[in-house]
Amino acid sequence: MIKNLWFVDDDIDDCELFETVRKKVLPSSSITYLHNGQVFMDFLTIKRQPDLIILDVNMPCKNGLDCLCEIRSDSAYSKLPIVIFSSSAEPNHILEAYEKGANLYFTKPSNYNEVLKGMDFILNMNWNDPFQITKNYHLKKEFVPFKGF
Protein backbone atom coordinates (compact mmCIF):
# COMPACT_ATOMS: atom_id res chain seq x y z
CA MET A 1 0.00 0.00 0.00
CA ILE A 2 1.32 3.41 -0.98
CA LYS A 3 1.37 5.73 2.02
CA ASN A 4 4.03 8.26 1.05
CA LEU A 5 4.04 9.40 -2.57
CA TRP A 6 6.13 12.00 -4.39
CA PHE A 7 4.92 13.62 -7.61
CA VAL A 8 7.65 15.44 -9.53
CA ASP A 9 6.34 17.64 -12.34
CA ASP A 10 6.75 21.31 -13.24
CA ASP A 11 3.28 21.57 -14.82
CA ILE A 12 0.88 22.98 -12.22
CA ASP A 13 -2.15 21.74 -14.18
CA ASP A 14 -0.78 18.16 -14.09
CA CYS A 15 -0.17 18.49 -10.34
CA GLU A 16 -3.71 19.73 -9.74
CA LEU A 17 -5.14 16.94 -11.88
CA PHE A 18 -3.05 14.36 -10.06
CA GLU A 19 -4.19 15.71 -6.67
CA THR A 20 -7.84 15.34 -7.70
CA VAL A 21 -7.19 11.78 -8.86
CA ARG A 22 -5.14 10.85 -5.79
CA LYS A 23 -7.90 12.02 -3.44
CA LYS A 24 -10.31 9.62 -5.18
CA VAL A 25 -7.94 6.70 -5.58
CA LEU A 26 -5.73 6.80 -2.50
CA PRO A 27 -7.15 9.38 -0.07
CA SER A 28 -5.19 8.15 2.96
CA SER A 29 -1.80 8.66 1.31
CA SER A 30 0.42 11.65 1.93
CA ILE A 31 1.87 13.37 -1.09
CA THR A 32 4.77 15.70 -1.72
CA TYR A 33 4.85 17.81 -4.89
CA LEU A 34 8.22 18.86 -6.28
CA HIS A 35 8.43 21.15 -9.30
CA ASN A 36 11.85 20.59 -10.79
CA GLY A 37 14.48 17.90 -10.99
CA GLN A 38 17.12 19.65 -8.91
CA VAL A 39 14.76 20.36 -6.02
CA PHE A 40 13.66 16.72 -6.20
CA MET A 41 17.24 15.41 -6.00
CA ASP A 42 18.05 17.73 -3.11
CA PHE A 43 14.88 16.67 -1.31
CA LEU A 44 15.65 12.98 -1.84
CA THR A 45 18.96 13.29 -0.02
CA ILE A 46 17.44 14.89 3.10
CA LYS A 47 14.06 13.17 3.44
CA ARG A 48 12.97 9.60 4.09
CA GLN A 49 12.40 7.67 0.88
CA PRO A 50 8.83 7.59 -0.42
CA ASP A 51 6.90 4.43 -1.28
CA LEU A 52 6.60 5.57 -4.90
CA ILE A 53 7.88 8.40 -7.11
CA ILE A 54 5.99 9.61 -10.16
CA LEU A 55 8.48 11.55 -12.25
CA ASP A 56 7.98 13.75 -15.30
CA VAL A 57 10.70 13.84 -17.96
CA ASN A 58 10.64 17.43 -19.19
CA MET A 59 11.42 19.75 -16.28
CA PRO A 60 13.64 22.76 -15.66
CA CYS A 61 17.03 22.61 -13.89
CA LYS A 62 17.38 18.85 -14.27
CA ASN A 63 15.16 16.61 -16.39
CA GLY A 64 13.58 13.39 -15.16
CA LEU A 65 15.92 11.10 -17.08
CA ASP A 66 18.97 12.80 -15.55
CA CYS A 67 17.36 12.37 -12.13
CA LEU A 68 16.69 8.73 -12.89
CA CYS A 69 20.34 8.12 -13.82
CA GLU A 70 21.53 9.81 -10.67
CA ILE A 71 19.11 7.85 -8.48
CA ARG A 72 19.98 4.49 -10.01
CA SER A 73 23.72 5.16 -9.67
CA ASP A 74 23.32 5.18 -5.87
CA SER A 75 22.76 1.74 -4.34
CA ALA A 76 20.77 3.30 -1.49
CA TYR A 77 17.97 3.93 -3.99
CA SER A 78 18.19 0.72 -6.02
CA LYS A 79 14.76 -0.56 -4.97
CA LEU A 80 12.98 2.79 -5.00
CA PRO A 81 9.91 2.41 -7.29
CA ILE A 82 9.82 5.06 -10.02
CA VAL A 83 7.08 5.63 -12.59
CA ILE A 84 7.85 7.93 -15.49
CA PHE A 85 4.78 10.05 -16.28
CA SER A 86 5.42 11.73 -19.63
CA SER A 87 3.55 13.21 -22.56
CA SER A 88 5.90 11.41 -24.95
CA ALA A 89 4.84 8.06 -26.39
CA GLU A 90 7.93 7.80 -28.60
CA PRO A 91 9.34 4.26 -28.42
CA ASN A 92 12.90 5.59 -28.10
CA HIS A 93 11.93 7.74 -25.11
CA ILE A 94 10.20 4.81 -23.45
CA LEU A 95 13.15 2.50 -24.04
CA GLU A 96 15.59 5.12 -22.74
CA ALA A 97 13.57 5.57 -19.55
CA TYR A 98 13.53 1.84 -18.87
CA GLU A 99 17.23 1.51 -19.70
CA LYS A 100 17.98 4.24 -17.15
CA GLY A 101 16.01 2.43 -14.46
CA ALA A 102 12.32 3.35 -14.63
CA ASN A 103 10.03 0.67 -13.27
CA LEU A 104 7.05 1.77 -15.33
CA TYR A 105 6.39 4.29 -18.10
CA PHE A 106 2.92 5.87 -18.18
CA THR A 107 2.13 8.18 -21.09
CA LYS A 108 0.02 11.12 -19.92
CA PRO A 109 -3.54 10.46 -21.08
CA SER A 110 -5.55 13.12 -22.84
CA ASN A 111 -8.57 13.05 -20.56
CA TYR A 112 -9.48 12.86 -16.90
CA ASN A 113 -11.11 9.41 -16.99
CA GLU A 114 -8.01 7.82 -18.51
CA VAL A 115 -5.78 9.50 -15.92
CA LEU A 116 -8.12 8.29 -13.17
CA LYS A 117 -8.17 4.69 -14.45
CA GLY A 118 -4.43 4.56 -15.06
CA MET A 119 -3.47 6.08 -11.73
CA ASP A 120 -5.96 3.92 -9.89
CA PHE A 121 -4.27 0.87 -11.36
CA ILE A 122 -0.73 2.16 -10.73
CA LEU A 123 -1.31 3.36 -7.18
CA ASN A 124 -2.90 0.07 -6.23
CA MET A 125 -0.20 -2.17 -7.75
CA ASN A 126 1.97 -4.22 -5.42
CA TRP A 127 5.19 -2.19 -5.40
CA ASN A 128 7.06 -4.56 -3.07
CA ASP A 129 9.03 -5.83 -6.08
CA PRO A 130 9.23 -2.95 -8.57
CA PHE A 131 11.46 -4.94 -10.92
CA GLN A 132 8.74 -7.58 -11.37
CA ILE A 133 6.42 -4.80 -12.51
CA THR A 134 9.07 -3.70 -15.00
CA LYS A 135 9.31 -7.24 -16.39
CA ASN A 136 5.58 -7.21 -17.08
CA TYR A 137 6.08 -4.35 -19.54
CA HIS A 138 8.99 -5.84 -21.45
CA LEU A 139 7.42 -7.59 -24.41
CA LYS A 140 9.32 -9.12 -27.32
CA LYS A 141 12.54 -7.52 -26.05
CA GLU A 142 11.00 -4.05 -26.29
CA PHE A 143 9.61 -1.97 -23.47
CA VAL A 144 6.09 -0.72 -23.95
CA PRO A 145 4.21 2.10 -22.24
CA PHE A 146 1.84 1.10 -19.46
CA LYS A 147 -1.70 0.45 -20.63
CA GLY A 148 -2.94 -1.72 -17.80
CA PHE A 149 -6.43 -0.31 -17.44
C-alpha positions, 0 to 999 in steps of 0.5 A, spaced: 500 500 500 502 506 498 502 511 504 508 516 502 508 518 494 512 523 491 509 527 484 515 530 480 512 535 475 513 542 473 506 543 470 501 545 475 495 543 471 498 536 471 499 536 479 492 539 480 489 533 476 493 528 479 491 531 486 484 530 484 485 523 482 489 521 488 484 524 493 479 519 489 484 513 488 488 513 495 485 518 499 489 516 505 496 517 502 500 523 503 503 526 497 509 531 496 509 535 490 516 537 487 516 542 481 523 541 478 528 535 478 534 539 482 529 540 487 527 533 487 534 530 487 536 535 493 529 533 497 531 525 496 537 526 499 534 529 506 528 526 506 525 519 508 524 515 501 517 515 499 513 508 497 513 511 490 515 516 485 511 519 479 516 523 475 515 527 469 521 527 464 521 534 461 522 539 467 527 545 468 534 545 472 534 537 471 530 533 467 527 526 469 531 522 465 537 525 468 534 524 475 533 517 474 540 516 472 543 519 478 538 515 483 539 508 479 547 510 480 546 510 488 545 503 491 541 506 497 535 507 492 536 501 487 529 498 490 525 505 490 519 504 485 519 510 479 514 511 474 515 515 469 509 520 467 510 523 460 507 526 454 511 522 450 509 516 447 515 515 442 518 508 443 525 511 443 523 515 449 520 509 453 526 505 451 531 510 454 527 511 460 527 503 462 534 503 460 535 508 465 532 504 471 524 506 470 520 501 473 514 503 469 512 508 463 505 511 463 504 516 457 500 522 460 492 520 457 488 526 454 482 526 458 481 525 466 477 518 466 483 515 462 488 518 468 483 516 473 483 509 471 491 509 469 493 512 476 488 507 480 491 501 477 498 504 478 497 506 485 494 500 487 499 495 484 503 491 489 510 495 489 514 490 493 518 488 487 518 494 482 522 490 478 517 484 477 512 490 474 518 492 469 518 485 467 511 485 465 512 491 460 517 488 457 514 484 451 518 481 445 525 484 447 521 491 447 519 496 453 512 498 452 508 504 455 503 502 461 496 500 458 494 496 464 487 499 465 
